[in-house]
Amino acid sequence: MKILVLTTMPVKLDSEGYFNKSKSSGGWIGMLVNNIQKSDKVDKAAIVSVNPANDGSVDEVGNVKSFSIKSRIVTWRPQKQLIARFQEILDEFKPDIIDIQGIEFTVGRDLLMCRHDAKVIATLQGIPAELSKVYFCAMPKGFRHRRSFYDLTHFKGLAEKQRLMRMRGRSSHEILKKADYVIGRTDWDHANSWYVNPGAEYFYVPRAFRDDFYKEENKWKLEDVKRHRIFGIQGRDSAKGLHVALEALALLKGSYPDVELIVPGDYKYNSSKKKITAYEKYIRGLISKYSLEQNVKFVGSLSAAEMADYMKTSHIFCQYSLCENSPNSLGEAMMLGVPCVASFVGGTSTYLHHDRSGLMYEKGEMQTLAFMIKKIFDDDELALRLSENARAEAFERNSPEKSKNCLFGVYEKIISQNDEVKAR
């Protein structure tokens, strides 16, 4: 079989560990590339990476060829130059299967404007049409109209982001409608893809995580944690719900003065007024309002090893998102056995089961979020039970071997179905 994978993540063919060391998201792409390189079921593979930071190079190792294309990944209109480059690659490679990794980027739309005879898989990550609905959830009335100097000069206000996400939602629907097959991981993404294209066959393929999250030495142990430390998720965008987490943190501080929220990701909260968005300014205001300066720690972008170190020494992992599909950070925390609290949104309930492998709360409810965290802080038996169950569920669901076998089983089934059609 000949497979073409489209991704917006940078790709390297000569470094097995780069997806663990990288401080960007998208570690599963490295796992996918690694599995393709090792598979004896793939005759040839083309990994087409589109990213503004790419260098335009072409690399080839064994039966895998990578194309590094320097281009924007989200545009209002199709990119003619990018489409032309895609057509060159398709004409050269002539794939049996095109696997579009992430329908939320318009490069997938551009690729499917080309001529080809391949079967198309839409591999789901985010669902932008649904994400666009939550930008102002649990925000102050009238925040839609707030703009910072940076927002005005860069067109980066939340209202503008919401408008862009709606466009990405329309583009993602275009991709789904042209897909012959869909790969997903949750009931929620299955429902949303079925809604757009009920004729596409859906396959469940669990995701494998980066190596550090499978290591026994990184297993969470209650005796090793810093009490009342919460490891959160990156939240530069309001849809990630950091404002809800800070409101909950303010409630918790009354009972636990030493409570600490660790926030990964790059932020500009301490920059000048001309360099931060209105949302970042709002977050800075909440920290000041509730005197949380000593309770919130922004730690920057982290590698897999750094993430694992923070997680295994935290009392709790918390996902406070307002919209998620298959949250990798939640899955990684469960893999380590960290007691988890997560918002009941999107596909999260496929990953986490309330009061068995974690605790859940309705999105935006800062008082319920605080209460669920308090329950774990106050009950070591509960923390240990959630930890054990979460780790067991995660290892059953997200084993690298299971993920690899499921994916290549899907590829083989599609090829087999295609061969049967041609034989008729």
C-alpha angles and dihedrals in degrees: 000000000000115000130189116197120195116202138161092215122098110254134206123188099192101055119070093186102044093101090058095047096043116103093209128089123257101073090154089070089062089050090050094049091047091051092048091051091052097042120106089197095070116078094186136355134192118199108198112194120189117189137137089237096054121113101219094247128147120216133182130194118173110312095343124090123187127203116200107200120188107217144115114276099209123043134158092227131036114272107236095197092050091048090052091052091048090052091053091053093046092049091050098043103032096198125205090211133028113201112194107200103208126007093206092082120078092221086083089057090051093049092053091055087071127091113259143141097216130118110248126226120191106205107200125226113147126008103222097186089062095038090058090065098064106052094108099035112134090001125130116273111269095019088126088077098048117111132177123208088260091051092052095047097041100033089237105134119132091253089055091047090051091051091050091048090052089054089049087051091056090047091050090053089053089055093047093050090056094046121106092195138020128210118200144148109217142052087240096058089043090055093047094048091046089052091057100036114013090173096063115097112238125217127190111222118172117220124242117221133217118289096252092068093060096052116114092217089063094057113129115251123184093221091058100051130100103240116245093011114138121196109208139182131265111274117178087132121065090231088072090063102229089148089060091049092052092051089052091046090055089055092048094049091071091064098028111034090180095055111137132195116202111203119191123203139064117297139173099204093126094047125104120282090258092061105048132077124238089254092053088048089051091052090050088050093053091051090052095042093056096033092241097148091115094040101055123064122186107203103180128229113338135205119229091263092050091048091051092049092053094044097050092051094048123095091219141009113220130197108191098171123147091210132018138155111190104349110210095195091055091049091049092050090050089049089058092045097245111161105251137210115188140173116252096242137131113325097348093105089060087061103036128041115205116249091359108065098003145337124270135198137183113272117265094016101124093177092055091045090053091047093051091050090048091054091059094042089055100041120056092179089057091048092051093047093050090046094053094045094045092052092048093049093046094050091049093048104035107037111145091230093052092048092050094046093048093050097047089043088058092048091050093048092052092049090048092050090048092050091051091052091050091049093057 
